[in-house]
Amino acid sequence: MGLAVVAVVLAAEVPARVGNEMRTKEFLSKLEHDRIVQVIREAELKTSGQIRVYIQRGKLNADPLTAAQKKFDRLGMHKTSERNAVLIFVAPRAHKFAVVGDKAIHEKCGEEFWQRVVDVMRTHFQNEKFSHAIVEAIEEIGRLLAAHFPKESRSSNELPDEIVEN
């Protein structure tokens, strides 16, 4: 099962002071979908790595780590040829998010990198800069992927770039 190979999951809760502003409807209305997809595409031009964003629309029935791992697996992200996919999972209704990286990328970057990404996202979420949180995370992850998994002529876009909402 793909869940066993997910190497790192960090989750963070955005403090309640964000309040209702981070409820799903408001969150989605403030999210710049086209900009986020464009940043994913730009990042993936320089790497064989894959980045996806998943927005949990409904109630979060598990802790964000477990939910993110399941989505990582269900989206087939563990099946990339180099095992270098990253999922940014956001559950606005629960005020929580997680970043999941597959085995090969975690081996290259370690725990500190993931913590830095989560910390930056948390700060932006607290300031209600939802798109900026995701964009900055994608850019940071993209730089790391490009450094360790540069684009090669045989590299292909193995996963869709669009934001998944469910």
trRosetta pair geometry for C-beta under 8 A, 3 or more apart (Angstrom, degrees):
i j d omega theta_ij theta_ji phi_ij phi_ji
1 4 5.7 98 76 -6 82 101
1 73 7.0 5 172 -142 84 143
2 5 6.0 -68 -162 38 50 105
2 6 7.2 61 147 -39 76 91
2 72 7.1 -152 133 114 121 88
2 73 3.9 156 78 -123 121 93
2 77 7.8 120 174 64 143 67
2 78 3.5 165 -151 39 115 157
2 79 7.4 -60 -100 -42 131 76
3 6 5.9 -38 -158 5 44 114
3 69 5.1 67 -136 160 95 113
3 70 7.0 -3 -91 -84 120 50
3 72 7.7 118 -102 74 63 107
3 73 5.2 -38 -58 -58 75 142
3 78 8.0 -99 -49 -49 28 154
5 78 5.6 112 72 -147 121 124
5 83 7.2 -86 155 -144 129 124
5 102 6.9 14 128 -156 99 82
5 103 5.1 -56 175 -43 92 121
6 9 6.3 36 141 -47 122 105
6 69 5.2 -154 40 -129 165 93
6 72 5.7 88 -96 95 131 154
6 73 7.6 -85 -43 -54 121 91
6 78 7.0 -83 -64 -85 78 115
6 100 5.6 -29 -160 -170 124 112
6 101 7.8 127 -163 77 75 36
6 102 6.5 -73 -118 -111 56 51
6 103 7.6 -120 -118 -50 15 72
7 101 6.2 -45 61 94 99 82
7 102 6.5 70 8 163 101 25
7 103 4.6 127 -43 -104 119 47
7 105 7.7 -179 47 66 133 70
7 106 3.4 -150 101 38 138 157
7 107 7.1 -100 -141 -38 169 71
8 99 8.0 -7 115 104 99 82
8 100 7.0 169 89 -145 60 47
8 101 5.1 7 55 48 105 97
8 106 4.5 159 -9 -114 114 129
8 111 6.9 -173 -127 -100 134 63
8 114 5.3 -140 145 -56 140 163
9 65 4.5 109 132 -145 135 92
9 68 5.9 151 -142 83 119 127
9 69 6.0 -54 -75 -60 149 97
9 98 5.6 3 -172 -177 92 123
9 99 7.4 169 -146 78 48 45
9 100 5.0 -4 -102 -101 84 84
10 65 8.0 -31 -138 -98 3 101
10 98 6.5 165 83 -151 41 71
10 99 5.6 -4 55 49 92 90
10 114 4.8 149 -7 146 134 114
10 115 6.3 -168 -125 -85 161 54
10 117 7.8 130 61 71 136 97
10 118 4.7 -96 119 -52 129 148
11 63 7.0 170 50 157 175 95
11 64 4.2 140 -137 81 133 118
11 65 4.9 -102 -30 -56 131 84
11 68 7.2 -171 -84 -1 104 139
11 96 6.2 8 -178 -176 109 105
11 97 6.8 176 -148 93 68 38
11 98 4.1 -31 -94 -92 83 93
11 118 7.7 153 -172 -133 3 135
12 96 7.1 172 88 -149 42 64
12 97 6.0 -10 57 60 83 81
12 98 7.6 158 14 -86 62 49
12 118 5.0 145 -28 -178 129 109
12 119 8.0 161 -84 -77 156 38
12 121 7.1 147 50 86 141 107
12 122 4.8 -85 147 -81 153 117
13 64 8.0 178 -76 -5 73 139
13 94 7.9 -84 -127 139 91 85
13 95 5.8 52 -169 115 78 94
13 96 5.1 -31 -105 -97 68 83
14 18 5.2 4 140 -1 117 146
14 22 6.2 142 89 -81 144 174
14 95 4.5 -120 60 -177 89 89
14 96 7.1 -150 8 -76 78 31
14 97 7.3 48 -30 1 102 100
14 122 6.4 -175 -97 -143 74 71
14 125 4.4 -97 -106 127 135 130
14 126 6.1 -166 -155 -71 94 67
15 18 6.5 127 80 -8 63 88
15 95 7.5 -100 71 167 9 137
15 126 6.4 36 35 -112 100 105
16 19 6.6 58 165 -76 64 50
16 95 6.7 -74 -89 -75 52 178
17 126 7.1 34 74 -152 108 89
18 21 5.4 -110 168 61 76 104
18 22 4.6 31 132 -17 128 121
18 95 6.4 155 58 -128 126 115
18 125 6.6 -36 -87 150 152 82
18 126 6.2 -118 -66 -128 105 44
18 128 6.5 152 -141 -73 96 83
19 22 7.3 132 74 14 38 84
20 23 5.0 -11 -169 -20 67 118
20 26 7.0 92 141 8 75 150
21 26 5.6 -120 -162 124 43 148
21 27 7.8 102 143 -68 57 71
21 128 5.5 -41 142 -111 143 122
22 26 7.0 -101 -93 82 8 112
22 27 5.4 45 -161 -74 52 112
22 92 4.9 -149 165 -163 80 87
22 95 5.5 89 95 -101 142 79
22 125 7.0 44 -105 -175 136 98
22 128 7.5 -135 -66 -110 85 78
22 130 7.6 152 -119 -85 84 120
23 26 5.1 71 62 23 83 105
23 27 6.5 -157 86 -14 32 97
23 92 6.3 84 171 137 13 107
23 93 6.1 40 -144 -106 60 62
24 27 5.6 -61 -141 37 24 114
24 28 6.1 19 165 -15 65 109
24 55 7.9 123 -141 163 90 109
24 57 5.5 87 -157 -154 141 59
24 58 7.8 15 -77 -71 161 22
24 92 4.8 141 -89 78 53 118
24 93 4.9 -12 -41 -57 102 93
25 28 6.1 -59 -148 38 25 106
25 29 6.4 22 155 -18 62 109
26 29 5.7 -57 -146 36 31 111
26 30 6.4 19 158 -11 65 110
26 92 7.9 -164 67 164 77 140
27 30 6.2 -71 -155 41 26 102
27 31 6.3 34 150 -37 65 108
27 55 7.6 174 120 -153 123 126
27 90 7.7 -167 170 141 143 127
27 92 3.7 -100 -13 -130 167 160
27 130 5.8 158 -153 -120 77 161
28 31 5.4 -48 -144 20 35 119
28 55 6.9 115 -90 158 94 157
28 57 7.7 19 -58 -112 137 92
28 92 7.5 -138 -35 16 74 160
28 165 7.2 59 -113 -126 125 146
30 128 7.4 -59 169 173 167 89
30 130 5.2 98 105 34 114 130
30 131 6.9 -136 138 -23 78 98
31 36 7.1 -18 176 -19 94 139
31 55 7.5 -45 -82 -83 172 152
31 130 5.6 -74 -85 115 75 126
31 131 5.5 143 -143 -74 49 89
31 134 7.6 34 -141 15 100 146
31 163 7.7 138 151 -159 137 175
32 35 3.9 11 129 27 119 121
32 36 6.1 142 92 -22 72 88
32 131 4.1 43 21 -124 98 153
32 135 7.9 0 66 -51 116 123
33 36 5.9 -63 -150 37 28 110
33 37 6.3 23 159 -15 67 108
33 163 5.7 -111 -137 18 90 135
34 37 5.9 -56 -146 39 30 109
34 38 6.2 32 154 -21 64 108
35 38 5.7 -56 -148 36 30 113
35 39 6.4 29 154 -19 65 105
35 131 6.2 50 77 -176 130 130
35 135 6.5 -33 135 -87 107 128
36 39 5.8 -54 -149 35 31 110
36 40 6.6 34 151 -20 64 102
36 53 6.2 -38 163 13 132 162
36 131 6.4 -123 -57 -147 103 87
36 134 5.5 -4 -119 114 121 128
36 135 6.1 -116 -102 -76 69 79
36 138 7.0 140 -156 -18 74 154
36 163 6.0 42 99 -58 135 120
37 40 5.6 -50 -151 33 34 114
37 41 6.5 34 151 -18 65 105
37 161 5.3 99 -156 131 83 104
37 162 5.9 -2 -110 -107 124 48
37 163 6.6 -100 -66 -22 92 85
38 41 5.7 -54 -150 37 32 112
38 42 6.3 33 152 -19 66 106
39 42 5.6 -50 -143 37 33 112
39 43 6.3 35 155 -20 64 105
39 135 5.1 163 -43 -138 172 82
39 138 4.9 100 126 97 117 141
39 139 6.4 -66 -171 -60 119 82
39 142 7.7 -133 162 -27 82 149
40 43 5.9 -58 -149 37 28 110
40 44 6.2 18 157 -12 65 113
40 51 5.2 -148 -136 84 92 110
40 52 7.7 58 -137 -97 141 33
40 53 7.2 -119 -69 -10 134 105
40 138 5.8 -83 -79 -156 64 140
40 161 4.5 159 106 -159 129 100
41 44 5.9 -63 -144 43 28 106
41 45 6.7 44 153 -37 62 97
41 161 5.4 29 -65 -147 81 163
42 45 5.8 -42 -157 11 33 117
42 46 7.9 13 154 -6 57 102
42 142 7.3 28 101 -160 76 163
43 46 6.6 -75 -173 37 37 100
43 47 6.8 -23 154 25 72 117
43 51 6.0 11 91 12 139 144
43 138 5.7 -134 -27 161 152 91
43 139 6.6 -145 -82 -106 117 39
43 141 7.1 37 -169 87 151 82
43 142 2.7 -104 -143 -111 113 136
43 143 7.9 -76 -135 -32 98 48
43 145 7.0 71 165 53 103 129
43 146 7.5 -125 -168 -42 68 109
44 47 6.0 -85 -134 60 41 84
44 49 7.1 -129 -115 81 74 66
44 50 6.8 35 -113 -113 121 47
44 51 6.6 -140 -61 21 101 96
44 142 7.2 -90 -44 -124 46 106
44 157 6.2 69 150 -110 141 97
44 161 7.0 -124 12 -97 148 115
45 151 6.7 -40 154 -57 38 156
46 142 6.8 82 56 172 115 98
46 145 7.7 118 94 95 89 92
46 146 3.9 -3 127 -111 114 124
46 150 7.0 -61 166 -141 68 66
46 151 5.6 -130 -173 -15 20 115
47 84 7.8 -123 163 128 114 134
47 142 6.6 -163 6 -158 135 66
47 145 3.9 58 -160 128 166 104
47 146 4.4 -105 -61 -80 103 57
47 149 5.0 65 -162 93 97 91
47 150 6.4 -83 -108 -126 57 24
47 151 5.6 -68 -47 -53 8 77
47 155 7.8 -157 139 -167 32 157
48 81 7.6 -68 165 67 123 106
48 82 5.6 75 114 9 125 147
48 84 6.6 74 97 63 86 138
48 145 7.8 -145 56 170 51 103
48 149 4.8 -105 49 160 90 105
48 150 7.3 40 -9 94 90 26
48 151 6.0 148 -50 -108 65 46
48 152 6.3 -4 -61 17 121 88
48 155 4.0 -123 -102 -124 91 124
49 80 7.9 58 -142 155 44 160
49 82 7.3 -85 -85 79 59 126
49 84 4.2 -91 -107 130 85 111
49 85 6.7 163 -168 -90 73 36
49 86 6.9 24 171 -2 117 99
49 105 6.6 76 -122 -83 127 125
49 141 7.8 -142 129 151 144 92
49 142 7.7 -175 78 -123 124 49
49 145 3.3 -96 30 -155 152 131
49 146 7.7 -98 23 -50 118 46
49 149 4.7 110 -42 77 94 140
50 77 6.9 -156 95 -140 125 87
50 80 5.4 -159 11 -95 130 146
50 84 7.0 120 18 95 72 72
50 85 4.2 -19 68 -112 102 88
50 86 7.3 176 91 25 56 62
50 157 7.5 117 -107 -157 98 59
50 158 5.6 -79 -70 58 141 99
50 159 4.5 85 -169 28 140 119
51 85 7.4 179 -76 -159 30 64
51 86 5.2 -11 -112 65 72 98
51 88 7.3 21 -175 -7 93 102
51 138 5.7 112 156 -136 155 89
51 141 5.8 123 -104 106 127 132
51 142 6.6 -55 -31 -72 149 83
51 145 7.4 -123 -49 -21 104 158
51 161 7.9 36 76 -130 79 74
52 75 6.3 -170 108 153 170 156
52 77 6.5 -117 18 -92 135 126
52 85 7.1 11 2 -177 103 108
52 86 7.4 176 28 90 65 52
52 87 5.2 -17 70 -111 97 73
52 88 7.3 -165 96 28 48 70
52 159 5.9 -69 -62 134 117 138
52 160 7.6 65 -111 77 108 69
52 161 7.8 -145 -104 -133 66 31
52 164 6.7 15 176 1 113 113
53 87 7.7 150 -96 -161 24 59
53 88 4.8 -18 -111 67 73 104
53 90 7.3 1 -172 4 90 109
53 134 6.0 44 -121 -160 140 129
53 138 7.6 -47 -58 -73 115 118
53 163 4.7 -35 85 -119 109 83
53 164 7.1 172 92 26 54 71
54 68 7.7 156 63 -125 130 70
54 71 5.1 160 129 163 174 149
54 75 7.1 -125 -72 -52 132 147
54 87 6.1 1 4 -171 114 107
54 88 7.2 169 26 84 67 52
54 89 5.0 -11 67 -112 106 70
54 90 7.2 170 89 26 55 66
54 163 7.5 165 -92 -169 26 67
54 164 4.6 -18 -112 70 75 106
54 165 7.7 164 -162 -82 52 34
54 166 7.4 -27 -166 23 96 101
55 90 5.3 -20 -112 70 67 99
55 91 8.0 147 -166 -88 50 34
55 92 7.0 5 -161 -11 98 106
55 163 6.2 27 -6 169 109 112
55 164 7.1 179 26 91 67 52
55 165 4.5 -13 67 -108 107 80
55 166 7.7 143 81 22 62 54
56 60 5.8 66 129 -84 153 87
56 67 6.6 5 -81 160 149 141
56 71 8.0 -113 -74 -64 98 147
56 89 7.0 40 -27 -178 106 89
56 90 6.8 -157 18 95 81 46
56 91 4.0 -12 56 -104 129 80
56 92 7.6 -177 68 16 76 64
56 93 7.3 -98 106 26 95 102
56 94 7.6 -5 88 15 132 113
56 166 6.9 -32 -123 74 47 72
57 93 7.7 62 166 -21 30 122
57 165 5.5 69 -49 175 112 90
57 166 6.0 -147 12 104 104 20
58 93 7.1 -47 158 14 20 155
58 166 7.6 -50 8 131 97 58
59 93 6.3 -92 -100 107 45 147
59 94 7.5 94 -159 -56 52 103
60 63 8.0 44 151 -133 118 12
60 64 6.6 -22 -163 -80 146 70
60 67 5.9 -71 -153 -52 95 162
60 91 4.4 40 -69 -168 129 153
60 93 6.7 177 -13 75 91 101
60 94 4.0 -33 17 -32 134 149
60 96 6.5 -15 -31 50 176 125
61 67 7.5 128 55 -88 65 114
62 66 4.1 -92 150 85 131 122
62 67 4.7 162 69 -54 105 86
62 70 7.5 88 48 0 154 136
63 66 5.1 85 58 12 79 103
63 67 7.0 -155 89 -5 36 92
64 67 5.5 -58 -140 43 34 112
64 68 5.8 36 160 -22 69 108
64 89 6.5 160 -175 106 94 119
64 91 5.9 -141 -105 12 102 128
64 94 7.1 -176 -68 100 102 138
64 96 4.2 -145 -57 143 137 125
64 97 6.4 121 -166 152 150 4
64 98 4.3 167 141 -35 105 113
65 68 5.9 -56 -145 36 25 109
65 69 6.4 26 156 -18 62 107
65 98 5.5 159 -89 -116 48 149
66 69 5.8 -54 -148 35 30 112
66 70 6.4 29 155 -18 64 106
67 70 5.8 -57 -151 36 30 110
67 71 6.4 26 154 -16 66 107
67 89 6.6 164 107 166 95 146
67 91 6.9 45 96 -57 157 135
67 98 7.4 148 70 18 88 138
68 71 5.8 -55 -145 39 32 108
68 72 6.2 41 152 -27 65 104
68 87 6.2 164 -171 103 93 123
68 89 3.8 -153 -107 18 98 159
68 98 3.8 -108 -35 82 155 134
68 99 7.8 -40 -166 -12 155 5
68 100 4.7 170 147 -35 115 126
69 72 5.5 -50 -148 30 31 117
69 73 6.5 27 154 -14 63 106
69 100 6.2 167 -83 -117 54 146
70 73 5.8 -59 -153 39 31 109
70 74 6.0 26 154 -15 68 110
71 74 5.6 -55 -137 43 33 108
71 75 5.8 28 162 -16 67 111
71 87 6.4 165 102 177 104 154
71 89 5.9 136 55 -106 144 125
71 164 7.9 168 -171 92 120 139
72 75 6.3 -63 -146 41 19 105
72 77 4.7 -80 -167 52 69 129
72 78 6.5 78 142 -39 94 92
72 85 7.6 150 -156 106 95 117
72 87 4.8 -138 -93 3 89 149
72 89 7.9 -77 -48 -52 87 126
72 100 4.8 -94 -68 110 140 150
72 102 7.7 171 -177 -74 127 83
73 76 7.8 36 172 -70 33 25
73 77 7.3 -76 -69 40 20 85
73 78 5.9 1 -110 -1 62 126
75 87 7.0 132 49 -99 146 131
75 159 7.2 52 154 -146 104 129
75 164 6.9 -134 -104 -16 128 167
76 79 4.7 -38 -180 25 85 125
76 159 7.2 177 86 -103 98 106
77 80 6.6 -12 -173 -20 50 105
77 85 4.1 -152 -174 112 95 150
77 87 5.8 -94 -61 -50 175 113
77 100 7.9 101 96 103 151 116
77 102 6.6 -152 138 -60 95 118
77 159 6.6 18 -103 -87 73 155
78 83 7.2 11 -158 -126 57 82
78 85 7.3 -114 -69 44 30 127
78 102 6.1 159 -111 -118 60 118
79 158 7.9 -158 101 162 83 131
80 83 6.1 165 75 -75 89 23
80 84 6.2 -100 105 44 138 60
80 85 4.7 145 -8 -39 141 109
80 102 6.9 -169 41 11 115 169
80 158 5.1 135 -121 83 85 157
80 159 7.0 -57 -81 -27 107 112
81 158 6.8 -169 -3 -79 90 150
82 104 5.7 -100 151 65 76 169
82 149 6.0 134 125 -135 155 130
83 102 4.7 -148 176 139 70 127
83 103 4.8 -23 159 55 132 96
83 104 4.0 120 90 -9 95 110
83 105 7.6 -147 123 -8 69 76
84 102 6.0 -125 -87 64 13 117
84 104 4.7 -61 -70 81 80 119
84 105 4.7 112 -142 -51 71 98
84 145 6.4 124 160 -134 118 99
84 148 7.7 -170 -134 102 136 108
84 149 4.9 102 173 -62 170 165
85 101 7.6 176 94 -149 44 51
85 102 4.9 63 47 -15 72 128
85 105 7.6 -141 42 -8 23 134
85 158 7.9 -97 -79 78 117 123
85 159 6.7 72 -123 -7 129 149
86 99 6.8 -4 -175 -176 102 90
86 100 6.9 163 -156 86 53 52
86 101 4.8 -13 -106 -102 87 76
86 102 7.3 -113 -68 2 50 79
86 105 6.3 -69 -62 81 99 170
86 141 5.1 -135 82 -168 166 141
86 145 7.4 -118 -5 -64 126 125
87 98 8.0 19 103 101 95 89
87 99 7.3 169 86 -155 54 44
87 100 4.5 -1 54 56 100 102
87 101 8.0 -163 24 -71 64 37
88 97 7.2 -1 180 -178 77 116
88 99 5.6 -11 -107 -108 66 80
88 121 7.9 -177 -149 -105 117 151
88 134 6.1 135 129 -136 154 87
88 137 5.7 110 -104 114 141 142
88 138 7.2 -78 -18 -67 147 81
88 141 7.9 -139 -53 -15 110 156
89 97 6.1 162 92 -160 60 65
89 98 4.6 -4 60 58 113 86
89 99 7.4 -169 23 -80 77 30
89 100 6.6 37 -9 -3 117 107
90 96 7.9 168 -155 98 46 47
90 97 4.5 -13 -107 -107 65 107
90 134 7.4 -61 -40 -82 143 114
91 94 4.3 3 123 39 118 110
91 95 7.6 -30 97 31 82 19
91 96 4.8 1 59 66 109 86
91 97 6.7 -175 22 -81 68 51
92 95 7.1 27 -169 -78 37 40
92 130 8.0 8 -102 -128 120 135
97 118 7.9 177 95 -135 101 83
97 121 6.4 -102 88 139 147 139
97 125 7.2 -168 0 -67 135 156
99 114 5.9 -175 89 -154 121 92
99 117 5.5 8 -16 108 177 129
99 118 5.9 -135 11 -72 122 87
99 121 7.5 160 -47 -2 121 154
99 137 6.9 -142 -99 -167 132 132
99 141 7.9 -155 -162 -78 128 132
101 105 4.5 -106 180 87 117 121
101 106 4.9 145 101 -59 115 87
101 109 7.4 -45 146 48 171 129
101 114 6.6 -125 2 -90 126 117
102 105 5.7 82 60 19 70 102
102 106 7.0 -144 97 -7 30 98
103 106 6.1 -69 -149 37 23 108
103 107 6.4 25 159 -22 64 108
104 107 5.8 -54 -152 31 30 114
104 108 6.8 23 154 -14 62 108
104 149 7.6 80 127 -73 124 128
105 108 5.8 -62 -155 38 36 109
105 109 6.1 -2 163 6 73 116
105 144 7.3 83 -161 125 104 116
105 145 6.8 -30 -116 -96 121 81
105 148 7.1 133 -124 85 66 142
105 149 7.4 -56 -90 -17 87 133
106 109 6.4 -74 -133 50 28 88
106 110 7.3 95 -179 -77 61 20
106 114 7.7 2 -117 -44 87 129
108 144 7.4 144 110 171 117 100
108 148 4.3 63 -176 -139 158 160
108 149 8.0 -144 -10 -32 169 91
109 112 7.9 -132 156 64 77 73
109 113 3.8 -51 165 24 113 158
109 114 7.1 114 114 -36 120 78
109 144 5.5 24 -92 -170 133 139
109 148 7.4 -110 -52 -20 88 154
110 113 5.9 110 68 5 65 99
110 114 7.9 -133 113 2 41 93
111 114 5.9 -64 -156 39 39 107
111 115 6.2 36 154 -21 73 109
112 115 5.7 -58 -147 37 32 112
112 116 6.4 35 155 -23 66 105
113 116 5.8 -57 -155 32 30 112
113 117 6.6 28 151 -18 65 104
113 144 6.3 87 -162 -106 142 155
114 117 5.7 -52 -151 34 35 112
114 118 6.3 33 153 -16 67 107
115 118 5.7 -56 -147 40 32 111
115 119 6.1 35 154 -23 66 107
116 119 5.7 -53 -145 35 29 113
116 120 6.5 28 157 -17 63 105
116 140 7.4 -146 114 178 107 150
117 120 6.1 -58 -152 36 28 108
117 121 6.4 26 153 -16 64 109
117 137 5.2 81 -167 -135 99 89
117 140 5.6 -176 -102 95 92 139
117 141 6.5 51 -114 -60 142 91
118 121 5.7 -57 -148 39 31 111
118 122 6.2 35 155 -25 66 106
119 122 5.7 -52 -146 32 29 113
119 123 6.6 30 156 -19 62 104
120 123 5.9 -54 -153 33 31 111
120 124 6.6 23 154 -12 64 107
120 133 7.3 159 127 -142 75 68
120 136 5.6 -121 146 120 128 129
120 137 6.6 169 87 -76 114 75
120 140 7.0 123 46 -23 158 156
121 124 5.9 -62 -151 41 32 106
121 125 6.1 31 155 -20 69 109
121 133 4.4 81 -145 -174 67 102
121 134 7.4 59 -125 -72 106 42
121 136 7.4 -173 -79 75 64 105
121 137 5.2 20 -71 -63 110 126
122 125 5.7 -56 -145 38 29 111
122 126 6.3 32 155 -22 64 106
122 133 7.9 123 -17 -138 15 125
123 126 5.8 -55 -151 33 28 112
123 127 6.6 11 155 -3 62 110
123 133 7.9 171 70 -106 60 98
124 127 5.8 -67 -149 48 33 102
124 129 4.3 -85 -168 77 87 103
124 130 7.3 149 136 -86 100 18
124 132 4.9 -146 -154 95 134 98
124 133 3.4 -178 89 -77 129 85
124 136 6.6 159 -41 28 153 135
125 128 7.4 34 -176 -80 35 26
125 129 7.5 -97 -68 58 23 61
125 130 6.5 55 -112 -101 67 63
125 133 5.1 42 -50 -82 75 162
129 132 3.8 -24 155 41 110 125
129 133 6.0 134 100 -32 78 84
130 133 5.8 -52 -153 25 29 114
130 134 6.9 16 156 -8 62 105
131 134 6.0 -62 -154 41 35 105
131 135 5.8 32 153 -19 71 112
132 135 5.6 -54 -137 41 30 111
132 136 6.0 29 164 -18 66 109
133 136 6.3 -60 -147 37 20 105
133 137 6.5 19 154 -17 59 111
134 137 5.7 -58 -149 37 30 112
134 138 6.3 31 154 -20 66 106
135 138 5.8 -56 -149 36 30 110
135 139 6.3 29 155 -19 65 107
136 139 5.7 -52 -146 36 32 113
136 140 6.3 31 156 -17 65 107
137 140 5.9 -57 -147 38 29 109
137 141 6.1 25 156 -14 66 110
138 141 5.8 -58 -142 43 28 108
138 142 5.9 34 156 -25 64 110
139 142 5.6 -54 -144 35 26 116
139 143 6.6 30 156 -22 62 101
140 143 5.9 -50 -152 29 30 110
140 144 6.8 25 152 -12 62 106
141 144 5.8 -58 -153 39 34 110
141 145 6.2 34 151 -19 68 108
142 145 5.6 -54 -143 38 31 111
142 146 6.1 32 158 -21 65 106
143 146 5.8 -55 -147 36 28 111
143 147 6.5 29 154 -21 63 107
144 147 5.8 -55 -150 33 31 112
144 148 6.4 -2 163 7 66 112
145 148 6.5 -77 -144 52 26 90
145 149 5.2 -44 -174 51 70 108
146 149 7.2 -64 -94 67 14 63
146 150 6.0 48 -170 -103 58 63
146 151 7.5 -21 -126 -17 80 84
147 150 7.7 3 -138 -61 6 83
151 155 5.0 -126 -154 51 65 154
152 155 4.8 119 52 -24 67 101
157 161 7.2 -40 -169 -45 132 101
160 164 8.0 104 84 -61 119 98
